[in-house]
Amino acid sequence: MVKENKLFPEDQAKVDEFLKKGVNSVERKPFRPLRLLLILVVIVTGLSIFSVSLARISGIY
């Protein structure tokens, strides 16, 4: 299968040159799902403790 270009050769050359510059490439830290899970657990637990304590202070619970 031959991949056909939809651009003219001079336009494709401009695109290739731009992609080689690396303008859009950003060095990123690796994704850590366990850290995200820990942060979410801490936030949800903190909000739960806050809401229960607020309900006890106001006499609802």
WOGI-V295683 format. One record per backbone hydrogen bond with DSSP energy under -0.5 kcal/mol. NH is the residue of the N-H (numbers start at 1). CO is the residue of the C=O. Records with the same first field share a line. If there is no record, write none. Layout:
NH->CO ; CO
This chain:
3->1
4->2
12->8
13->9
14->10
15->11
16->12
17->13
18->14
19->15
20->16
21->17 ; 18
22->18
23->18
25->22
28->26
33->31
36->32
37->33
38->34
39->35
40->36
41->37
42->38
43->39
44->40
45->41
46->42
47->43
48->44
49->45
50->46
51->47
52->48
53->49
54->50
55->51
56->52
57->53
58->54
59->55 ; 56
60->55
61->55
